[in-house]
Amino acid sequence: MKFKTVREGQQAVVFNHYGQGKLIVGPERVFLFQERFIPLRTYTAGRYEYVKIHMNNGSVMHKPGPCQVFGNPLESSSCSVESAQCIDGNHLLVVYRRLKGGEAERRIIQGPAVFVPDAEDWCHEFKWHGTDPANKTRMIPGLNKFQQLPTIPGNFYYNVREVRTSDDTMLTVKVMLFYKMEDVLKMLSTTHDPVADLINALCADVISFVGPLTYEQFIEKTSHLSDLDTFPQLKERAARMGFKVEKVVFRGYHASDQLQEMQNVAIETRTQLRLQREIEDQEQKLSCFKLDKLQERSCLEQAMEIKRQAHRQKMSESQHKQKLEMEDLKLKQQLELSNLEAQVNLENKESEYQQKISHLSRLSGVKVDLTKYLTLEYDQPAQDEIIVTTA
């Protein structure tokens, strides 16, 4: 005999000695006599959780959060708090629901969303080929397990091994594949592992391309392995699955060690010869550049010499012209000087004549016979000449 207290916000179950139980919801004070007191455990779910309740009748009920559930043994056998599916914007969820009659329906939930499944729902779990963590070019079946299907473009590396050419050369062709999912329902209806189907179609196209070629022909045509037209089976298979192959990138190839060593030696030799050719081309270009510059310099010197000759000729012509101008100026000055002398002489003579006229006028004024005077003046030289001649 004892008392038990059930506080507010708590619950408990009391069983009597007959196994009958009753639910006690607090706050309440309970007196126990030959009874067993069991406090109930609380299950609290947050915003991104839900409480999964297994009822005693075999049914299952999901109660989305935020909520609080008491694990009542009178109604349920067990309870648990589960996480809801938080779907990103570039993912989707494939959900199935059981219907009456044993049938099921499928629906696609596109993110972003928070999905809380009902008791009759279950999510599709994908099992695809996944990349080996130890070797990124090797794919392991069933390694990639997930429920949220990505809708963004994806890619993977892959090495197509043991590809034989027409001259029996074993090769490993290295490629990188870029793909994108376009139709989810078609993918769900046609394949359970699209990555495996893409790999198989890729290998078939590579083998079909390399098989008819010799090793040398393959080396010459490796650029075709980055062209989508080289992979018809891959494009066809991807389209049937609701995928689209966006690009195939050829990453190289690998042969046997001996052949690879020979190829490396050949590549090194070709590279060395190409470098020598480039060096020779550079030397020839340098020689041509020097000759061109010498020719330009010679042409420039000739042009400068022509300019100097023209300048000297122009200077000589200018000097000759200046000399002629100076002589002409000198002649003009002499002519002007002669004219001035002649004018001065003329003026002197005229002045003499004026003096004579004035003298004669004065003599005429004193009544001198000018005829005799002039005769005597001008005849005297004649007499002197007669005298000189006679002598």
One Martini backbone bead per residue (centre of mass of N, CA, C, O) as a GRO file, in nm:
protein
  391
    1MET     BB    1   0.094   0.039   0.026
    2LYS     BB    2   0.061   0.334  -0.181
    3PHE     BB    3   0.169   0.638  -0.321
    4LYS     BB    4   0.115   0.814  -0.641
    5THR     BB    5   0.252   1.060  -0.868
    6VAL     BB    6   0.106   1.243  -1.140
    7ARG     BB    7   0.211   1.465  -1.337
    8GLU     BB    8   0.203   1.717  -1.535
    9GLY     BB    9   0.247   1.569  -1.855
   10GLN     BB   10   0.185   1.281  -1.747
   11GLN     BB   11   0.192   0.916  -1.765
   12ALA     BB   12   0.009   0.611  -1.663
   13VAL     BB   13   0.004   0.256  -1.564
   14VAL     BB   14  -0.237   0.039  -1.397
   15PHE     BB   15  -0.199  -0.284  -1.247
   16ASN     BB   16  -0.356  -0.551  -1.144
   17HIS     BB   17  -0.386  -0.882  -1.036
   18TYR     BB   18  -0.557  -0.939  -1.317
   19GLY     BB   19  -0.423  -0.741  -1.556
   20GLN     BB   20  -0.555  -0.480  -1.530
   21GLY     BB   21  -0.579  -0.162  -1.697
   22LYS     BB   22  -0.498   0.195  -1.648
   23LEU     BB   23  -0.517   0.533  -1.724
   24ILE     BB   24  -0.297   0.798  -1.619
   25VAL     BB   25  -0.360   1.152  -1.596
   26GLY     BB   26  -0.204   1.426  -1.539
   27PRO     BB   27  -0.286   1.533  -1.246
   28GLU     BB   28  -0.229   1.267  -0.993
   29ARG     BB   29  -0.341   1.067  -0.712
   30VAL     BB   30  -0.229   0.735  -0.627
   31PHE     BB   31  -0.365   0.433  -0.497
   32LEU     BB   32  -0.193   0.136  -0.394
   33PHE     BB   33  -0.331  -0.211  -0.426
   34GLN     BB   34  -0.212  -0.462  -0.571
   35GLU     BB   35  -0.032  -0.277  -0.768
   36ARG     BB   36   0.109  -0.161  -1.085
   37PHE     BB   37   0.342   0.095  -1.165
   38ILE     BB   38   0.363   0.264  -1.500
   39PRO     BB   39   0.549   0.472  -1.661
   40LEU     BB   40   0.548   0.668  -1.945
   41ARG     BB   41   0.698   0.707  -2.237
   42THR     BB   42   0.848   0.966  -2.426
   43TYR     BB   43   0.774   1.086  -2.766
   44THR     BB   44   0.967   1.323  -2.959
   45ALA     BB   45   0.893   1.530  -3.241
   46GLY     BB   46   0.998   1.718  -3.482
   47ARG     BB   47   0.980   1.883  -3.783
   48TYR     BB   48   1.179   1.631  -3.915
   49GLU     BB   49   0.967   1.425  -3.777
   50TYR     BB   50   0.841   1.100  -3.659
   51VAL     BB   51   0.599   0.874  -3.523
   52LYS     BB   52   0.624   0.526  -3.477
   53ILE     BB   53   0.332   0.308  -3.446
   54HIS     BB   54   0.267  -0.005  -3.290
   55MET     BB   55  -0.003  -0.173  -3.279
   56ASN     BB   56  -0.180  -0.435  -3.132
   57ASN     BB   57  -0.337  -0.501  -3.422
   58GLY     BB   58  -0.077  -0.446  -3.643
   59SER     BB   59  -0.073  -0.162  -3.694
   60VAL     BB   60   0.041   0.146  -3.849
   61MET     BB   61   0.152   0.472  -3.725
   62HIS     BB   62   0.192   0.814  -3.836
   63LYS     BB   63   0.329   1.102  -3.659
   64PRO     BB   64   0.379   1.415  -3.717
   65GLY     BB   65   0.570   1.677  -3.665
   66PRO     BB   66   0.516   1.828  -3.390
   67CYS     BB   67   0.527   1.587  -3.116
   68GLN     BB   68   0.358   1.378  -2.856
   69VAL     BB   69   0.421   1.040  -2.728
   70PHE     BB   70   0.285   0.770  -2.555
   71GLY     BB   71   0.384   0.451  -2.441
   72ASN     BB   72   0.107   0.254  -2.465
   73PRO     BB   73   0.040  -0.080  -2.383
   74LEU     BB   74  -0.274  -0.077  -2.444
   75GLU     BB   75  -0.216   0.006  -2.770
   76SER     BB   76   0.105  -0.037  -2.793
   77SER     BB   77   0.417  -0.199  -2.853
   78SER     BB   78   0.566   0.042  -3.018
   79CYS     BB   79   0.810   0.314  -3.041
   80SER     BB   80   0.935   0.570  -3.278
   81VAL     BB   81   1.185   0.795  -3.403
   82GLU     BB   82   1.176   0.948  -3.719
   83SER     BB   83   1.300   1.054  -4.019
   84ALA     BB   84   1.259   1.267  -4.256
   85GLN     BB   85   1.243   1.363  -4.594
   86CYS     BB   86   1.492   1.576  -4.724
   87ILE     BB   87   1.443   1.750  -5.020
   88ASP     BB   88   1.600   1.870  -5.268
   89GLY     BB   89   1.589   2.056  -5.563
   90ASN     BB   90   1.785   1.813  -5.717
   91HIS     BB   91   1.557   1.608  -5.616
   92LEU     BB   92   1.392   1.285  -5.584
   93LEU     BB   93   1.095   1.081  -5.501
   94VAL     BB   94   1.003   0.738  -5.485
   95VAL     BB   95   0.663   0.641  -5.423
   96TYR     BB   96   0.477   0.386  -5.257
   97ARG     BB   97   0.129   0.252  -5.248
   98ARG     BB   98  -0.098   0.071  -5.086
   99LEU     BB   99  -0.377  -0.097  -5.194
  100LYS     BB  100  -0.656  -0.231  -5.250
  101GLY     BB  101  -0.586  -0.569  -5.343
  102GLY     BB  102  -0.248  -0.532  -5.357
  103GLU     BB  103  -0.196  -0.278  -5.485
  104ALA     BB  104   0.000  -0.011  -5.650
  105GLU     BB  105   0.133   0.317  -5.631
  106ARG     BB  106   0.299   0.586  -5.808
  107ARG     BB  107   0.514   0.862  -5.697
  108ILE     BB  108   0.640   1.194  -5.743
  109ILE     BB  109   0.883   1.382  -5.544
  110GLN     BB  110   0.966   1.711  -5.566
  111GLY     BB  111   1.199   1.919  -5.501
  112PRO     BB  112   1.146   2.094  -5.237
  113ALA     BB  113   1.099   1.875  -4.943
  114VAL     BB  114   0.892   1.722  -4.679
  115PHE     BB  115   0.875   1.374  -4.610
  116VAL     BB  116   0.593   1.193  -4.470
  117PRO     BB  117   0.512   0.889  -4.426
  118ASP     BB  118   0.298   0.654  -4.446
  119ALA     BB  119   0.210   0.338  -4.355
  120GLU     BB  120   0.172   0.261  -4.689
  121ASP     BB  121   0.462   0.358  -4.739
  122TRP     BB  122   0.738   0.342  -4.983
  123CYS     BB  123   1.068   0.359  -5.088
  124HIS     BB  124   1.281   0.379  -5.340
  125GLU     BB  125   1.569   0.174  -5.399
  126PHE     BB  126   1.879   0.235  -5.522
  127LYS     BB  127   2.110   0.022  -5.737
  128TRP     BB  128   2.415   0.119  -5.841
  129HIS     BB  129   2.681   0.191  -5.990
  130GLY     BB  130   3.003   0.248  -5.842
  131THR     BB  131   3.275   0.410  -5.739
  132ASP     BB  132   3.582   0.329  -5.669
  133PRO     BB  133   3.775   0.453  -5.416
  134ALA     BB  134   4.057   0.328  -5.536
  135ASN     BB  135   3.912   0.356  -5.841
  136LYS     BB  136   3.768   0.578  -6.065
  137THR     BB  137   3.762   0.356  -6.327
  138ARG     BB  138   3.585   0.175  -6.131
  139MET     BB  139   3.294  -0.034  -6.124
  140ILE     BB  140   3.049  -0.123  -5.874
  141PRO     BB  141   2.806  -0.323  -5.800
  142GLY     BB  142   2.577  -0.175  -5.577
  143LEU     BB  143   2.727   0.072  -5.430
  144ASN     BB  144   2.497   0.275  -5.510
  145LYS     BB  145   2.291   0.382  -5.245
  146PHE     BB  146   1.952   0.517  -5.279
  147GLN     BB  147   1.653   0.743  -5.273
  148GLN     BB  148   1.756   1.007  -5.384
  149LEU     BB  149   1.716   1.142  -5.697
  150PRO     BB  150   1.911   1.284  -5.919
  151THR     BB  151   1.870   1.566  -6.171
  152ILE     BB  152   2.145   1.618  -6.231
  153PRO     BB  153   2.419   1.608  -6.389
  154GLY     BB  154   2.646   1.345  -6.478
  155ASN     BB  155   2.954   1.148  -6.406
  156PHE     BB  156   3.219   0.924  -6.541
  157TYR     BB  157   3.475   0.701  -6.520
  158TYR     BB  158   3.629   0.492  -6.788
  159ASN     BB  159   3.779   0.169  -6.868
  160VAL     BB  160   3.839   0.005  -7.166
  161ARG     BB  161   3.920  -0.318  -7.174
  162GLU     BB  162   4.046  -0.528  -7.400
  163VAL     BB  163   4.111  -0.388  -7.681
  164ARG     BB  164   4.113  -0.501  -8.017
  165THR     BB  165   4.284  -0.490  -8.291
  166SER     BB  166   4.354  -0.598  -8.616
  167ASP     BB  167   4.677  -0.643  -8.501
  168ASP     BB  168   4.665  -0.752  -8.198
  169THR     BB  169   4.612  -0.501  -8.003
  170MET     BB  170   4.613  -0.417  -7.670
  171LEU     BB  171   4.370  -0.203  -7.514
  172THR     BB  172   4.311   0.102  -7.314
  173VAL     BB  173   4.025   0.296  -7.293
  174LYS     BB  174   3.982   0.640  -7.203
  175VAL     BB  175   3.689   0.777  -7.044
  176MET     BB  176   3.423   1.035  -7.032
  177LEU     BB  177   3.090   1.064  -6.894
  178PHE     BB  178   2.800   1.261  -6.988
  179TYR     BB  179   2.484   1.295  -6.815
  180LYS     BB  180   2.107   1.298  -6.838
  181MET     BB  181   1.800   1.315  -6.685
  182GLU     BB  182   1.454   1.324  -6.835
  183ASP     BB  183   1.298   1.035  -6.758
  184VAL     BB  184   1.178   0.867  -6.490
  185LEU     BB  185   0.962   0.661  -6.585
  186LYS     BB  186   1.137   0.530  -6.805
  187MET     BB  187   1.360   0.435  -6.616
  188LEU     BB  188   1.179   0.256  -6.425
  189SER     BB  189   1.069   0.069  -6.678
  190THR     BB  190   1.375  -0.022  -6.814
  191THR     BB  191   1.556   0.004  -6.539
  192HIS     BB  192   1.785  -0.063  -6.249
  193ASP     BB  193   2.081   0.022  -6.409
  194PRO     BB  194   2.194   0.274  -6.600
  195VAL     BB  195   2.502   0.264  -6.570
  196ALA     BB  196   2.541  -0.021  -6.682
  197ASP     BB  197   2.417   0.037  -6.961
  198LEU     BB  198   2.615   0.261  -7.041
  199ILE     BB  199   2.869   0.089  -7.023
  200ASN     BB  200   2.794  -0.126  -7.231
  201ALA     BB  201   2.750   0.069  -7.471
  202LEU     BB  202   3.031   0.194  -7.463
  203CYS     BB  203   3.193  -0.065  -7.513
  204ALA     BB  204   3.063  -0.138  -7.784
  205ASP     BB  205   3.155   0.117  -7.939
  206VAL     BB  206   3.460   0.091  -7.893
  207ILE     BB  207   3.494  -0.188  -8.023
  208SER     BB  208   3.373  -0.106  -8.303
  209PHE     BB  209   3.594   0.112  -8.359
  210VAL     BB  210   3.870  -0.052  -8.308
  211GLY     BB  211   3.860  -0.327  -8.460
  212PRO     BB  212   3.918  -0.226  -8.777
  213LEU     BB  213   4.183  -0.116  -8.659
  214THR     BB  214   4.486  -0.019  -8.634
  215TYR     BB  215   4.716   0.115  -8.441
  216GLU     BB  216   4.782   0.358  -8.624
  217GLN     BB  217   4.488   0.433  -8.689
  218PHE     BB  218   4.403   0.484  -8.399
  219ILE     BB  219   4.597   0.720  -8.344
  220GLU     BB  220   4.474   0.903  -8.577
  221LYS     BB  221   4.150   0.853  -8.450
  222THR     BB  222   4.111   0.957  -8.147
  223SER     BB  223   3.926   1.213  -8.190
  224HIS     BB  224   3.653   1.046  -8.238
  225LEU     BB  225   3.607   0.977  -7.921
  226SER     BB  226   3.473   1.291  -7.889
  227ASP     BB  227   3.234   1.187  -8.067
  228LEU     BB  228   2.897   1.108  -8.071
  229ASP     BB  229   2.889   0.951  -8.352
  230THR     BB  230   3.061   0.701  -8.228
  231PHE     BB  231   2.783   0.648  -8.023
  232PRO     BB  232   2.501   0.497  -8.104
  233GLN     BB  233   2.428   0.292  -7.875
  234LEU     BB  234   2.439   0.491  -7.643
  235LYS     BB  235   2.216   0.686  -7.739
  236GLU     BB  236   1.990   0.475  -7.767
  237ARG     BB  237   1.991   0.365  -7.475
  238ALA     BB  238   1.947   0.638  -7.332
  239ALA     BB  239   1.672   0.703  -7.465
  240ARG     BB  240   1.520   0.446  -7.355
  241MET     BB  241   1.585   0.547  -7.038
  242GLY     BB  242   1.575   0.877  -7.022
  243PHE     BB  243   1.845   0.970  -7.145
  244LYS     BB  244   2.137   1.197  -7.193
  245VAL     BB  245   2.413   1.239  -7.396
  246GLU     BB  246   2.641   1.506  -7.386
  247LYS     BB  247   2.937   1.363  -7.336
  248VAL     BB  248   3.258   1.245  -7.476
  249VAL     BB  249   3.578   1.186  -7.329
  250PHE     BB  250   3.902   1.154  -7.430
  251ARG     BB  251   4.186   1.039  -7.211
  252GLY     BB  252   4.310   0.788  -7.355
  253TYR     BB  253   4.572   0.533  -7.360
  254HIS     BB  254   4.667   0.174  -7.319
  255ALA     BB  255   4.921  -0.045  -7.345
  256SER     BB  256   5.163  -0.226  -7.340
  257ASP     BB  257   5.465  -0.189  -7.206
  258GLN     BB  258   5.633  -0.227  -7.462
  259LEU     BB  259   5.460  -0.056  -7.651
  260GLN     BB  260   5.467   0.196  -7.475
  261GLU     BB  261   5.771   0.233  -7.487
  262MET     BB  262   5.788   0.261  -7.792
  263GLN     BB  263   5.595   0.500  -7.805
  264ASN     BB  264   5.761   0.687  -7.625
  265VAL     BB  265   6.009   0.691  -7.805
  266ALA     BB  266   5.864   0.798  -8.055
  267ILE     BB  267   5.762   1.054  -7.922
  268GLU     BB  268   6.037   1.163  -7.841
  269THR     BB  269   6.153   1.173  -8.126
  270ARG     BB  270   5.936   1.355  -8.248
  271THR     BB  271   5.979   1.584  -8.051
  272GLN     BB  272   6.275   1.636  -8.116
  273LEU     BB  273   6.233   1.692  -8.417
  274ARG     BB  274   6.036   1.923  -8.377
  275LEU     BB  275   6.230   2.099  -8.219
  276GLN     BB  276   6.445   2.116  -8.436
  277ARG     BB  277   6.261   2.240  -8.646
  278GLU     BB  278   6.191   2.488  -8.481
  279ILE     BB  279   6.478   2.587  -8.451
  280GLU     BB  280   6.536   2.611  -8.753
  281ASP     BB  281   6.307   2.805  -8.809
  282GLN     BB  282   6.409   3.025  -8.620
  283GLU     BB  283   6.680   3.065  -8.760
  284GLN     BB  284   6.565   3.136  -9.036
  285LYS     BB  285   6.397   3.371  -8.937
  286LEU     BB  286   6.640   3.528  -8.828
  287SER     BB  287   6.790   3.553  -9.096
  288CYS     BB  288   6.561   3.693  -9.247
  289PHE     BB  289   6.546   3.926  -9.051
  290LYS     BB  290   6.832   4.031  -9.096
  291LEU     BB  291   6.808   4.073  -9.402
  292ASP     BB  292   6.572   4.266  -9.388
  293LYS     BB  293   6.718   4.475  -9.213
  294LEU     BB  294   6.954   4.523  -9.407
  295GLN     BB  295   6.780   4.613  -9.641
  296GLU     BB  296   6.646   4.844  -9.493
  297ARG     BB  297   6.910   4.985  -9.425
  298SER     BB  298   7.009   5.024  -9.715
  299CYS     BB  299   6.764   5.183  -9.810
  300LEU     BB  300   6.799   5.404  -9.598
  301GLU     BB  301   7.083   5.493  -9.684
  302GLN     BB  302   7.011   5.564  -9.972
  303ALA     BB  303   6.800   5.772  -9.901
  304MET     BB  304   6.995   5.949  -9.740
  305GLU     BB  305   7.195   5.999  -9.973
  306ILE     BB  306   6.994   6.129 -10.162
  307LYS     BB  307   6.927   6.358  -9.971
  308ARG     BB  308   7.213   6.469  -9.952
  309GLN     BB  309   7.251   6.527 -10.251
  310ALA     BB  310   7.009   6.712 -10.277
  311HIS     BB  311   7.111   6.911 -10.068
  312ARG     BB  312   7.376   6.984 -10.204
  313GLN     BB  313   7.249   7.076 -10.468
  314LYS     BB  314   7.073   7.290 -10.341
  315MET     BB  315   7.306   7.449 -10.215
  316SER     BB  316   7.454   7.506 -10.481
  317GLU     BB  317   7.221   7.651 -10.618
  318SER     BB  318   7.195   7.864 -10.402
  319GLN     BB  319   7.480   7.978 -10.427
  320HIS     BB  320   7.466   8.044 -10.729
  321LYS     BB  321   7.222   8.228 -10.704
  322GLN     BB  322   7.355   8.421 -10.505
  323LYS     BB  323   7.590   8.500 -10.689
  324LEU     BB  324   7.417   8.615 -10.914
  325GLU     BB  325   7.275   8.819 -10.740
  326MET     BB  326   7.532   8.968 -10.657
  327GLU     BB  327   7.626   9.044 -10.941
  328ASP     BB  328   7.372   9.189 -11.021
  329LEU     BB  329   7.389   9.392 -10.792
  330LYS     BB  330   7.666   9.501 -10.871
  331LEU     BB  331   7.586   9.597 -11.151
  332LYS     BB  332   7.365   9.784 -11.057
  333GLN     BB  333   7.550   9.957 -10.886
  334GLN     BB  334   7.740  10.040 -11.112
  335LEU     BB  335   7.523  10.164 -11.288
  336GLU     BB  336   7.429  10.367 -11.086
  337LEU     BB  337   7.706  10.496 -11.050
  338SER     BB  338   7.738  10.584 -11.345
  339ASN     BB  339   7.487  10.752 -11.353
  340LEU     BB  340   7.577  10.941 -11.133
  341GLU     BB  341   7.837  11.039 -11.268
  342ALA     BB  342   7.700  11.142 -11.522
  343GLN     BB  343   7.515  11.337 -11.376
  344VAL     BB  344   7.741  11.496 -11.240
  345ASN     BB  345   7.885  11.580 -11.497
  346LEU     BB  346   7.645  11.716 -11.620
  347GLU     BB  347   7.607  11.915 -11.392
  348ASN     BB  348   7.890  12.037 -11.414
  349LYS     BB  349   7.864  12.131 -11.703
  350GLU     BB  350   7.614  12.300 -11.658
  351SER     BB  351   7.754  12.479 -11.452
  352GLU     BB  352   7.966  12.581 -11.644
  353TYR     BB  353   7.774  12.696 -11.850
  354GLN     BB  354   7.641  12.891 -11.655
  355GLN     BB  355   7.902  13.045 -11.594
  356LYS     BB  356   7.959  13.128 -11.878
  357ILE     BB  357   7.700  13.271 -11.928
  358SER     BB  358   7.743  13.467 -11.696
  359HIS     BB  359   8.012  13.574 -11.799
  360LEU     BB  360   7.910  13.669 -12.071
  361SER     BB  361   7.698  13.854 -11.961
  362ARG     BB  362   7.894  14.041 -11.822
  363LEU     BB  363   8.059  14.108 -12.073
  364SER     BB  364   7.817  14.226 -12.225
  365GLY     BB  365   7.773  14.449 -12.012
  366VAL     BB  366   8.080  14.571 -12.084
  367LYS     BB  367   8.116  14.563 -12.396
  368VAL     BB  368   8.201  14.284 -12.515
  369ASP     BB  369   8.327  14.097 -12.768
  370LEU     BB  370   8.216  13.778 -12.795
  371THR     BB  371   8.331  13.680 -13.062
  372LYS     BB  372   8.623  13.732 -13.008
  373TYR     BB  373   8.647  13.593 -12.745
  374LEU     BB  374   8.563  13.311 -12.845
  375THR     BB  375   8.773  13.296 -13.068
  376LEU     BB  376   9.013  13.312 -12.882
  377GLU     BB  377   8.937  13.071 -12.700
  378TYR     BB  378   8.905  12.855 -12.948
  379ASP     BB  379   9.169  12.919 -13.120
  380GLN     BB  380   9.417  12.862 -12.948
  381PRO     BB  381   9.432  12.554 -12.977
  382ALA     BB  382   9.475  12.561 -13.282
  383GLN     BB  383   9.743  12.711 -13.275
  384ASP     BB  384   9.885  12.511 -13.105
  385GLU     BB  385   9.856  12.287 -13.308
  386ILE     BB  386  10.008  12.428 -13.537
  387ILE     BB  387  10.264  12.465 -13.390
  388VAL     BB  388  10.311  12.167 -13.334
  389THR     BB  389  10.310  12.073 -13.625
  390THR     BB  390  10.534  12.248 -13.737
  391ALA     BB  391  10.745  12.138 -13.538
   0.00000   0.00000   0.00000
